[in-house]
């Protein structure tokens, strides 16, 4: 036995072990899978700016926030909770308080929903400020 013979046997063994069938192309897709395929989504506008997006979605958006007024008569800061309908720019003043906590805010939101009635179904987004000024909207 020569070293060349051992190397030749080794090459044949490796060739048999690691030789894959010569199938070209992709395997066929099963008919059940073909039936599940969905058509591709339509092309989206890649030039969508933030301003254009807001104009498109404005009818379904509400924005809410607080502002405060320092009242010299009662020597207290009064907070005003308001909601803006983005598309019409109509402002709803929901209420005023000197202590805007979670339960008060929740009740004001409920009152707004009752005032809007069936129009609430048209709104899908609420924009709110997350400033850490001691006031947090309930989740």
TIRO-2110 file (N, C-alpha, C; in Angstrom, 1 decimal):
// TIRO-2110
0.9, -1.2, 0.0, N, 1, A
0.0, 0.0, 0.0, CA, 1, A
0.9, 1.2, 0.0, C, 1, A
0.6, 2.1, -0.9, N, 2, A
1.4, 3.3, -1.0, CA, 2, A
0.6, 4.5, -0.5, C, 2, A
1.3, 5.6, -0.2, N, 3, A
0.5, 6.8, 0.2, CA, 3, A
-0.4, 7.4, -0.9, C, 3, A
0.0, 7.2, -2.1, N, 4, A
-0.9, 7.7, -3.2, CA, 4, A
-2.2, 6.9, -3.3, C, 4, A
-2.2, 5.6, -3.0, N, 5, A
-3.4, 4.8, -3.0, CA, 5, A
-4.3, 5.2, -1.8, C, 5, A
-3.8, 5.5, -0.7, N, 6, A
-4.6, 6.0, 0.5, CA, 6, A
-5.3, 7.3, 0.2, C, 6, A
-4.5, 8.2, -0.4, N, 7, A
-5.1, 9.5, -0.8, CA, 7, A
-6.2, 9.4, -1.9, C, 7, A
-6.0, 8.5, -2.8, N, 8, A
-6.9, 8.2, -3.9, CA, 8, A
-8.2, 7.7, -3.2, C, 8, A
-8.1, 6.7, -2.3, N, 9, A
-9.3, 6.2, -1.6, CA, 9, A
-10.1, 7.3, -0.8, C, 9, A
-9.3, 8.1, -0.2, N, 10, A
-9.8, 9.2, 0.6, CA, 10, A
-10.6, 10.2, -0.3, C, 10, A
-10.0, 10.5, -1.5, N, 11, A
-10.7, 11.4, -2.4, CA, 11, A
-12.0, 10.8, -2.9, C, 11, A
-12.0, 9.5, -3.2, N, 12, A
-13.2, 8.9, -3.7, CA, 12, A
-14.3, 8.9, -2.6, C, 12, A
-13.9, 8.6, -1.3, N, 13, A
-14.8, 8.6, -0.2, CA, 13, A
-15.4, 9.9, 0.0, C, 13, A
-14.6, 11.0, 0.0, N, 14, A
-15.1, 12.3, 0.1, CA, 14, A
-16.1, 12.7, -1.0, C, 14, A
-15.7, 12.3, -2.3, N, 15, A
-16.5, 12.6, -3.4, CA, 15, A
-17.9, 12.0, -3.3, C, 15, A
-17.9, 10.7, -2.9, N, 16, A
-19.2, 10.0, -2.7, CA, 16, A
-20.1, 10.6, -1.6, C, 16, A
-19.4, 11.0, -0.5, N, 17, A
-20.1, 11.6, 0.7, CA, 17, A
-20.7, 12.9, 0.4, C, 17, A
-20.0, 13.8, -0.3, N, 18, A
-20.4, 15.2, -0.4, CA, 18, A
-20.8, 15.6, -1.8, C, 18, A
-21.1, 14.6, -2.6, N, 19, A
-21.7, 14.9, -4.0, CA, 19, A
-23.2, 15.0, -3.9, C, 19, A
-23.7, 16.2, -4.3, N, 20, A
-25.2, 16.4, -4.2, CA, 20, A
-25.8, 16.0, -5.6, C, 20, A
-27.0, 15.7, -5.6, N, 21, A
-27.7, 15.4, -6.9, CA, 21, A
-27.7, 16.7, -7.8, C, 21, A
-27.5, 16.6, -9.0, N, 22, A
-27.4, 17.8, -9.9, CA, 22, A
-28.8, 18.2, -10.4, C, 22, A
-29.5, 18.7, -9.5, N, 23, A
-30.9, 19.2, -9.8, CA, 23, A
-30.7, 20.8, -9.9, C, 23, A
-31.2, 21.3, -11.0, N, 24, A
-31.0, 22.7, -11.2, CA, 24, A
-32.4, 23.4, -11.0, C, 24, A
-32.4, 24.6, -10.6, N, 25, A
-33.6, 25.3, -10.4, CA, 25, A
-34.3, 25.1, -9.0, C, 25, A
-35.4, 25.7, -8.9, N, 26, A
-36.1, 25.7, -7.6, CA, 26, A
-37.1, 24.5, -7.7, C, 26, A
-37.3, 23.8, -6.5, N, 27, A
-38.3, 22.7, -6.5, CA, 27, A
-39.7, 23.3, -6.7, C, 27, A
-40.5, 22.5, -7.3, N, 28, A
-41.9, 22.9, -7.6, CA, 28, A
-42.7, 23.2, -6.3, C, 28, A
-43.6, 24.2, -6.3, N, 29, A
-44.4, 24.5, -5.2, CA, 29, A
-45.7, 23.7, -5.2, C, 29, A
-46.0, 23.2, -4.0, N, 30, A
-47.2, 22.3, -3.9, CA, 30, A
-48.5, 23.2, -4.3, C, 30, A
-49.5, 22.5, -4.9, N, 31, A
-50.7, 23.2, -5.3, CA, 31, A
-51.4, 23.8, -4.1, C, 31, A
-51.4, 23.2, -2.9, N, 32, A
-52.1, 23.8, -1.7, CA, 32, A
-51.4, 25.1, -1.3, C, 32, A
-50.1, 25.2, -1.5, N, 33, A
-49.4, 26.4, -1.2, CA, 33, A
-49.7, 27.5, -2.2, C, 33, A
-49.8, 27.1, -3.5, N, 34, A
-50.1, 28.0, -4.5, CA, 34, A
-51.5, 28.7, -4.3, C, 34, A
-52.4, 27.9, -3.8, N, 35, A
-53.8, 28.4, -3.5, CA, 35, A
-53.8, 29.5, -2.4, C, 35, A
-52.8, 29.4, -1.5, N, 36, A
-52.7, 30.4, -0.4, CA, 36, A
-52.1, 31.7, -0.8, C, 36, A
-51.4, 31.7, -1.9, N, 37, A
-50.6, 32.9, -2.3, CA, 37, A
-51.5, 34.1, -2.5, C, 37, A
-51.0, 35.3, -2.0, N, 38, A
-51.8, 36.5, -2.2, CA, 38, A
-51.0, 37.4, -3.2, C, 38, A
-51.8, 38.2, -3.9, N, 39, A
-51.1, 39.0, -4.9, CA, 39, A
-50.2, 40.1, -4.2, C, 39, A
-49.2, 40.6, -4.8, N, 40, A
-48.4, 41.6, -4.1, CA, 40, A
-49.2, 42.9, -3.8, C, 40, A
-48.8, 43.6, -2.7, N, 41, A
-49.4, 44.8, -2.3, CA, 41, A
-49.2, 45.9, -3.4, C, 41, A
-50.1, 46.8, -3.6, N, 42, A
-49.9, 47.9, -4.5, CA, 42, A
-48.7, 48.7, -4.1, C, 42, A
-48.1, 49.4, -5.1, N, 43, A
-47.0, 50.2, -4.8, CA, 43, A
-47.4, 51.4, -4.0, C, 43, A
-46.6, 51.7, -3.0, N, 44, A
-46.9, 52.9, -2.1, CA, 44, A
-46.2, 54.1, -2.6, C, 44, A
-46.7, 55.2, -2.3, N, 45, A
-46.1, 56.5, -2.7, CA, 45, A
-44.9, 56.7, -1.8, C, 45, A
-43.7, 56.6, -2.4, N, 46, A
-42.5, 56.8, -1.6, CA, 46, A
-42.1, 58.2, -1.3, C, 46, A
-42.8, 59.1, -1.9, N, 47, A
-42.6, 60.6, -1.7, CA, 47, A
-43.6, 61.1, -0.7, C, 47, A
-44.1, 60.3, 0.3, N, 48, A
-45.1, 60.8, 1.2, CA, 48, A
-44.4, 61.6, 2.3, C, 48, A
-44.7, 62.9, 2.4, N, 49, A
-44.1, 63.7, 3.4, CA, 49, A
-45.0, 63.7, 4.6, C, 49, A
-44.5, 64.2, 5.7, N, 50, A
-45.2, 64.2, 7.0, CA, 50, A
-46.5, 65.1, 6.8, C, 50, A
-46.3, 66.2, 6.2, N, 51, A
-47.5, 67.1, 6.0, CA, 51, A
-48.6, 66.4, 5.1, C, 51, A
-48.2, 65.7, 4.1, N, 52, A
-49.1, 65.0, 3.2, CA, 52, A
-49.8, 63.9, 4.0, C, 52, A
-49.0, 63.2, 4.8, N, 53, A
-49.6, 62.1, 5.6, CA, 53, A
-50.6, 62.7, 6.6, C, 53, A
-50.3, 63.8, 7.3, N, 54, A
-51.3, 64.3, 8.2, CA, 54, A
-52.5, 64.8, 7.5, C, 54, A
-52.4, 65.4, 6.3, N, 55, A
-53.6, 65.8, 5.6, CA, 55, A
-54.5, 64.7, 5.2, C, 55, A
-53.8, 63.6, 4.8, N, 56, A
-54.5, 62.4, 4.4, CA, 56, A
-55.3, 61.8, 5.6, C, 56, A
-54.7, 61.7, 6.8, N, 57, A
-55.2, 61.1, 8.0, CA, 57, A
-56.0, 62.1, 8.9, C, 57, A
-56.0, 63.3, 8.6, N, 58, A
-56.6, 64.3, 9.5, CA, 58, A
-58.0, 64.1, 9.9, C, 58, A
-58.8, 63.5, 9.1, N, 59, A
-60.2, 63.3, 9.4, CA, 59, A
-60.4, 62.2, 10.5, C, 59, A
-59.4, 61.4, 10.7, N, 60, A
-59.5, 60.4, 11.8, CA, 60, A
-58.6, 60.7, 13.0, C, 60, A
-58.2, 62.0, 13.1, N, 61, A
-57.3, 62.3, 14.2, CA, 61, A
-57.9, 63.3, 15.2, C, 61, A
-57.6, 63.0, 16.5, N, 62, A
-57.9, 64.0, 17.6, CA, 62, A
-56.5, 64.3, 18.3, C, 62, A
-56.4, 65.5, 18.8, N, 63, A
-55.2, 65.9, 19.5, CA, 63, A
-55.6, 66.4, 20.9, C, 63, A
-55.0, 66.1, 21.9, N, 64, A
-55.4, 66.6, 23.2, CA, 64, A
-54.2, 67.1, 24.0, C, 64, A
-54.4, 68.0, 24.9, N, 65, A
-53.3, 68.6, 25.7, CA, 65, A
-53.9, 69.4, 26.8, C, 65, A
-53.1, 69.9, 27.7, N, 66, A
-53.5, 70.8, 28.7, CA, 66, A
-52.7, 72.1, 28.6, C, 66, A
-53.3, 73.2, 29.0, N, 67, A
-52.6, 74.4, 29.2, CA, 67, A
-53.1, 75.0, 30.5, C, 67, A
-52.3, 75.9, 31.1, N, 68, A
-52.6, 76.4, 32.4, CA, 68, A
-52.7, 77.9, 32.4, C, 68, A
-53.5, 78.4, 33.3, N, 69, A
-53.7, 79.8, 33.5, CA, 69, A
-53.5, 80.1, 35.0, C, 69, A
-52.7, 81.1, 35.3, N, 70, A
-52.5, 81.5, 36.7, CA, 70, A
-53.6, 82.5, 37.0, C, 70, A
-54.5, 82.1, 37.9, N, 71, A
-55.6, 82.9, 38.2, CA, 71, A
-55.3, 83.8, 39.4, C, 71, A
-55.2, 85.1, 39.2, N, 72, A
-54.9, 86.0, 40.3, CA, 72, A
-56.0, 86.1, 41.3, C, 72, A
-57.2, 85.9, 40.9, N, 73, A
-58.4, 86.0, 41.8, CA, 73, A
-58.3, 85.0, 42.9, C, 73, A
-58.1, 83.7, 42.6, N, 74, A
-58.1, 82.6, 43.6, CA, 74, A
-56.6, 82.2, 43.9, C, 74, A
-55.6, 82.9, 43.3, N, 75, A
-54.2, 82.6, 43.6, CA, 75, A
-53.8, 81.1, 43.4, C, 75, A
-54.4, 80.6, 42.3, N, 76, A
-54.1, 79.2, 42.0, CA, 76, A
-53.8, 79.0, 40.5, C, 76, A
-53.2, 78.0, 40.1, N, 77, A
-53.0, 77.6, 38.7, CA, 77, A
-54.2, 76.7, 38.3, C, 77, A
-54.8, 77.1, 37.2, N, 78, A
-56.0, 76.4, 36.7, CA, 78, A
-55.6, 75.7, 35.4, C, 78, A
-55.8, 74.4, 35.3, N, 79, A
-55.5, 73.6, 34.1, CA, 79, A
-56.7, 73.5, 33.3, C, 79, A
-56.5, 73.6, 32.0, N, 80, A
-57.6, 73.5, 31.0, CA, 80, A
-57.3, 72.3, 30.1, C, 80, A
-58.2, 71.3, 30.1, N, 81, A
-58.0, 70.1, 29.2, CA, 81, A
-58.8, 70.3, 28.0, C, 81, A
-58.2, 70.2, 26.8, N, 82, A
-58.9, 70.4, 25.6, CA, 82, A
-58.5, 69.3, 24.5, C, 82, A
-59.4, 69.1, 23.6, N, 83, A
-59.2, 68.2, 22.5, CA, 83, A
-59.5, 69.0, 21.2, C, 83, A
-58.6, 68.7, 20.2, N, 84, A
-58.7, 69.4, 18.9, CA, 84, A
-59.1, 68.3, 17.8, C, 84, A
-60.1, 68.6, 17.1, N, 85, A
-60.4, 67.8, 15.9, CA, 85, A
-59.5, 68.3, 14.8, C, 85, A
-58.5, 67.5, 14.4, N, 86, A
-57.5, 67.9, 13.5, CA, 86, A
-58.0, 68.4, 12.1, C, 86, A
-58.9, 67.7, 11.6, N, 87, A
-59.4, 68.0, 10.2, CA, 87, A
-60.2, 69.4, 10.2, C, 87, A
-61.0, 69.6, 11.2, N, 88, A
-61.8, 70.8, 11.2, CA, 88, A
-61.2, 71.9, 12.1, C, 88, A
-60.3, 71.5, 12.9, N, 89, A
-59.6, 72.4, 13.9, CA, 89, A
-60.6, 72.9, 14.9, C, 89, A
-61.7, 72.1, 15.1, N, 90, A
-62.7, 72.5, 16.2, CA, 90, A
-62.1, 72.1, 17.5, C, 90, A
-62.2, 73.0, 18.5, N, 91, A
-61.6, 72.7, 19.8, CA, 91, A
-62.7, 72.4, 20.8, C, 91, A
-62.6, 71.3, 21.5, N, 92, A
-63.5, 71.0, 22.6, CA, 92, A
-62.8, 71.3, 23.9, C, 92, A
-63.4, 72.2, 24.7, N, 93, A
-62.8, 72.5, 26.0, CA, 93, A
-63.5, 71.4, 27.0, C, 93, A
-62.7, 70.5, 27.5, N, 94, A
-63.3, 69.4, 28.2, CA, 94, A
-63.6, 69.8, 29.7, C, 94, A
-62.7, 70.6, 30.3, N, 95, A
-62.9, 70.9, 31.7, CA, 95, A
-61.7, 71.7, 32.2, C, 95, A
-61.9, 72.3, 33.4, N, 96, A
-60.9, 73.0, 34.1, CA, 96, A
-60.8, 72.4, 35.5, C, 96, A
-59.6, 72.4, 36.1, N, 97, A
-59.3, 72.0, 37.4, CA, 97, A
-58.0, 72.5, 37.9, C, 97, A
-57.9, 72.5, 39.2, N, 98, A
-56.6, 72.9, 39.8, CA, 98, A
-55.7, 71.6, 40.1, C, 98, A
-56.3, 70.4, 39.9, N, 99, A
-55.6, 69.2, 40.2, CA, 99, A
-56.0, 68.2, 39.1, C, 99, A
-55.3, 68.2, 38.0, N, 100, A
-55.6, 67.3, 36.9, CA, 100, A
-55.0, 65.9, 37.1, C, 100, A
-55.8, 65.0, 37.8, N, 101, A
-55.3, 63.7, 38.0, CA, 101, A
-56.0, 62.7, 37.1, C, 101, A
-55.6, 61.4, 37.2, N, 102, A
-56.1, 60.4, 36.3, CA, 102, A
-57.6, 60.2, 36.2, C, 102, A
-58.3, 60.1, 37.4, N, 103, A
-59.7, 59.9, 37.4, CA, 103, A
-60.5, 61.1, 36.8, C, 103, A
-60.0, 62.3, 37.0, N, 104, A
-60.6, 63.5, 36.4, CA, 104, A
-60.5, 63.5, 34.9, C, 104, A
-59.3, 63.1, 34.5, N, 105, A
-59.0, 63.1, 33.0, CA, 105, A
-59.9, 62.0, 32.3, C, 105, A
-60.0, 60.9, 33.0, N, 106, A
-60.8, 59.8, 32.4, CA, 106, A
-62.2, 60.2, 32.3, C, 106, A
-62.8, 60.9, 33.3, N, 107, A
-64.1, 61.3, 33.2, CA, 107, A
-64.3, 62.4, 32.1, C, 107, A
-63.4, 63.2, 31.9, N, 108, A
-63.5, 64.2, 30.8, CA, 108, A
-63.5, 63.6, 29.5, C, 108, A
-62.7, 62.5, 29.3, N, 109, A
-62.6, 61.8, 28.1, CA, 109, A
-64.0, 61.1, 27.8, C, 109, A
-64.5, 60.5, 28.9, N, 110, A
-65.9, 59.9, 28.7, CA, 110, A
-66.9, 60.9, 28.3, C, 110, A
-66.9, 62.1, 28.9, N, 111, A
-67.8, 63.1, 28.5, CA, 111, A
-67.7, 63.5, 27.1, C, 111, A
-66.4, 63.6, 26.6, N, 112, A
-66.2, 63.9, 25.2, CA, 112, A
-66.8, 62.8, 24.3, C, 112, A
-66.6, 61.5, 24.6, N, 113, A
-67.2, 60.4, 23.8, CA, 113, A
-68.7, 60.5, 23.8, C, 113, A
-69.3, 60.9, 24.9, N, 114, A
-70.8, 61.0, 24.8, CA, 114, A
-71.2, 62.2, 24.0, C, 114, A
-70.4, 63.3, 24.0, N, 115, A
-70.7, 64.4, 23.2, CA, 115, A
-70.6, 64.1, 21.7, C, 115, A
-69.5, 63.4, 21.3, N, 116, A
-69.3, 63.1, 19.9, CA, 116, A
-70.3, 62.0, 19.4, C, 116, A
-70.8, 61.2, 20.3, N, 117, A
-71.8, 60.2, 19.9, CA, 117, A
-71.3, 59.3, 18.8, C, 117, A
-72.1, 59.2, 17.7, N, 118, A
-71.7, 58.2, 16.6, CA, 118, A
-70.5, 58.7, 15.8, C, 118, A
-70.1, 59.9, 16.0, N, 119, A
-68.9, 60.4, 15.2, CA, 119, A
-67.6, 59.8, 15.8, C, 119, A
-67.7, 59.2, 16.9, N, 120, A
-66.4, 58.6, 17.5, CA, 120, A
-65.9, 57.5, 16.6, C, 120, A
-66.7, 56.8, 15.9, N, 121, A
-66.3, 55.7, 15.0, CA, 121, A
-65.3, 56.2, 13.9, C, 121, A
-65.4, 57.5, 13.6, N, 122, A
-64.6, 58.0, 12.5, CA, 122, A
-63.2, 58.4, 13.0, C, 122, A
-62.9, 58.4, 14.3, N, 123, A
-61.6, 58.7, 14.8, CA, 123, A
-60.8, 57.5, 15.1, C, 123, A
-59.6, 57.4, 14.6, N, 124, A
-58.8, 56.3, 14.9, CA, 124, A
-57.5, 56.6, 15.6, C, 124, A
-57.1, 57.9, 15.7, N, 125, A
-55.8, 58.2, 16.3, CA, 125, A
-56.0, 59.3, 17.3, C, 125, A
-55.3, 59.3, 18.4, N, 126, A
-55.2, 60.3, 19.4, CA, 126, A
-53.8, 60.8, 19.6, C, 126, A
-53.5, 62.0, 19.3, N, 127, A
-52.2, 62.6, 19.5, CA, 127, A
-52.2, 63.3, 20.9, C, 127, A
-51.2, 62.9, 21.7, N, 128, A
-51.1, 63.5, 23.0, CA, 128, A
-49.7, 63.9, 23.3, C, 128, A
-49.5, 64.8, 24.2, N, 129, A
-48.2, 65.3, 24.6, CA, 129, A
-47.8, 64.4, 25.8, C, 129, A
-46.6, 63.9, 25.8, N, 130, A
-46.1, 63.1, 26.9, CA, 130, A
-45.2, 63.9, 27.8, C, 130, A
-45.3, 65.2, 27.9, N, 131, A
-44.5, 66.0, 28.7, CA, 131, A
-44.6, 65.6, 30.2, C, 131, A
-43.5, 65.7, 30.9, N, 132, A
-43.5, 65.2, 32.3, CA, 132, A
-43.8, 66.4, 33.2, C, 132, A
-44.9, 67.1, 33.0, N, 133, A
-45.3, 68.2, 33.8, CA, 133, A
-46.2, 67.8, 35.0, C, 133, A
-46.1, 66.6, 35.4, N, 134, A
-46.9, 66.2, 36.5, CA, 134, A
-48.3, 65.7, 36.1, C, 134, A
-48.6, 65.7, 34.8, N, 135, A
-49.9, 65.2, 34.3, CA, 135, A
-49.7, 64.1, 33.4, C, 135, A
-50.4, 63.0, 33.6, N, 136, A
-50.4, 61.9, 32.7, CA, 136, A
-51.8, 61.5, 32.3, C, 136, A
-52.0, 61.3, 31.0, N, 137, A
-53.3, 60.7, 30.6, CA, 137, A
-53.3, 59.3, 30.9, C, 137, A
-54.5, 58.7, 31.3, N, 138, A
-54.6, 57.3, 31.5, CA, 138, A
-54.4, 56.5, 30.3, C, 138, A
-53.9, 55.3, 30.3, N, 139, A
-53.6, 54.5, 29.1, CA, 139, A
-54.9, 54.1, 28.4, C, 139, A
END
